[in-house]
Amino acid sequence: MFKKILLAHDGSNGADAALEKAAGLCKLTGAELVVLTVYRHHSILEASISMVRGHGEESGNLDDAMRSAAREVGNHAKALAGTLGVPKVQAFIKGGPSARTIVTFARQNGCDLIVVGSRGVGASEGYMLGSVSHKVTSISEIPVLVV
């Protein structure tokens, strides 16, 4: 049925729920799980006014801090998938606009299902469906499971 499932994970509770569903599907179908965490690139202006600091010194730049946080989220999701019994898991991080990056990554890597949480860590608390999950379902030609 599925050979490669892409899980978009942003560190939120919704993403953890999506991970549980994706893990179940992987165990059921023997599919590989690919975890993708997307971070947003920041402009030079945003980086210059950022309060991001590392150990009391100026942190390299905002993109480096975002990339590092995304790596931690991805590694956590990969470890959690392992504890849920998924035998084959890979984790990746990418910078860019979330929905488009998720869909492009899935297409380029031969994924046949995208799994996303219905709401993540964005400021979309008042919506029935988060803006990223909504956009992924709108632009993807690959089936999308929203948890």
Summary of the structure (lengths in Angstrom):
residues: 147
radius of gyration: 15.6
end to end distance: 19.0
largest distance: 50.9
contacts: 484
relative contact order: 0.24
helix: 44%
strand: 21%
